[in-house]
Amino acid sequence: MAAERGRRMTINIEYVILRHLQMELKAPFTTSFGTFQRKELILVEVVDRDGVSGWGESVAFSAPWYSEETVKTNWHMLEEFLVPLLFSEPLRHPAELPERFAAIRQNNMAKAALEGAVWDLYAKRLGVPLSQALGGTKKDIEVGVSIGIQPTVADLLQVIERYVAQGYRRIKVKIKPGWDVDVIRDVRRAFPDVPLMADANSAYTLADAKRLQALDEFGLMMIEQPLAADDLVDHARLQSLLQTPICLDESIRSYDDARKALDLGSCRIINIKIGRVGGLWEAKRIHDLCAERSVPVWCGGMLEAGVGRAHNIAITTLENFTLPGDTAASSHYWERDIITPEVEVQGGLIRVPDAPGIGYDVDRRQVERYTQFAKVFHRTATA
Ligand SMILES: O=C(O)CCC(=O)c1ccccc1C(=O)O
């Protein structure tokens, strides 16, 4: 990566287009904190003076369930603060952006959306795939699938059956109090050998330690984010009581959070989401830290459209992404994605594209179809 960092150029972004899209999910997705029927998202396009476009996607949801960010707060942050910061001085490398954006507290998904678009443009200008610009080496990535809470256990078993048959490399089941030990027992009975994990999205407290210990007998790969979204201390206590590795998602918003979690013993695995940690550069730093400490990582999903999905594929090519992530096929979510070709999964693998940048073409016709409103920001208007 040192070599890549050395390849500086001036990135002459002339204008930025923010588009607000709304896309219907094929099927509702239920977690411990709510049900998603559709996805609102912000697509970020940065265009340089030669007319080359870079693409990023905000992964914030419509409501502040997963974190405090929403599509509207992201739009506000981009419009009022982040786009003006992008234009405030010349940019030679996307890795300069985290420092520039550090003037703004948090709002990581908004930062990541713009930083991601600049990375795509940068890689296109270099003529290399984004995966390579980030230092990734894998040609294929292994993926799993995240399955929402279903109306009945019979429904869940049927859904799992379908994804196992499609070759997904691990199954993630959402749990919450009242939908946990008995459900996992039934899943294990039906699928004794399937690589299986449970995700609680912060639905428990330390008072539930006994209930979570009861999951130890099912040989889960990990339990993801059982306790509060901002906690590291109680997770360390819980990890000392469990055989099953804890994986943290919501609690890790930065390199420093990851360092503290590993020092405290709050988890043995980290889910890296580019949006949650504020961008590709911070994601890579967390990856590198975990690699040094022999802690495996995997790439989480936020029900992304094609652009966000392509970024997830690129970061997953880094070596220490050794566990299958949540980056399922486009067709798992959408009737029609916004990229061509769509992301396909074969035998639980995604072939990493080798075209420059994100490696997929943005399908402007589909983007138009899903766009509800858009706004253009010119360099001269804010410089
Ligand atoms: O398929 C995906 O994109 C992952 C879906 C998922 O698990 C999820 C969906 C919405 C909000 C939070 C999460 C999560 O990873 O915790």
The ligand as an SDF file (V2000), in Angstrom:
LIG
                    3D

 16 16  0  0  0  0  0  0  0  0999 V2000
  -27.4460   -8.5450    3.5110 O   0  0  0  0  0  0  0  0  0  0  0  0
  -27.0520   -7.5400    4.1000 C   0  0  0  0  0  0  0  0  0  0  0  0
  -26.7550   -6.4830    3.5170 O   0  0  0  0  0  0  0  0  0  0  0  0
  -26.9020   -7.6090    5.6020 C   0  0  0  0  0  0  0  0  0  0  0  0
  -28.2100   -7.4000    6.2710 C   0  0  0  0  0  0  0  0  0  0  0  0
  -28.0670   -7.2180    7.7490 C   0  0  0  0  0  0  0  0  0  0  0  0
  -27.7050   -8.1370    8.4420 O   0  0  0  0  0  0  0  0  0  0  0  0
  -28.4600   -5.9220    8.2860 C   0  0  0  0  0  0  0  0  0  0  0  0
  -29.4900   -5.2700    7.6510 C   0  0  0  0  0  0  0  0  0  0  0  0
  -29.9550   -4.0700    8.1210 C   0  0  0  0  0  0  0  0  0  0  0  0
  -29.3620   -3.4950    9.2300 C   0  0  0  0  0  0  0  0  0  0  0  0
  -28.3120   -4.1280    9.8770 C   0  0  0  0  0  0  0  0  0  0  0  0
  -27.8360   -5.3290    9.4030 C   0  0  0  0  0  0  0  0  0  0  0  0
  -26.6570   -5.9420   10.1090 C   0  0  0  0  0  0  0  0  0  0  0  0
  -25.7160   -6.3690    9.4700 O   0  0  0  0  0  0  0  0  0  0  0  0
  -26.6590   -5.9600   11.3270 O   0  0  0  0  0  0  0  0  0  0  0  0
  1  2  2  0
  2  3  1  0
  2  4  1  0
  4  5  1  0
  5  6  1  0
  6  7  2  0
  6  8  1  0
  8  9  1  0
  8 13  2  0
  9 10  2  0
 10 11  1  0
 11 12  2  0
 12 13  1  0
 13 14  1  0
 14 15  2  0
 14 16  1  0
M  END
$$$$
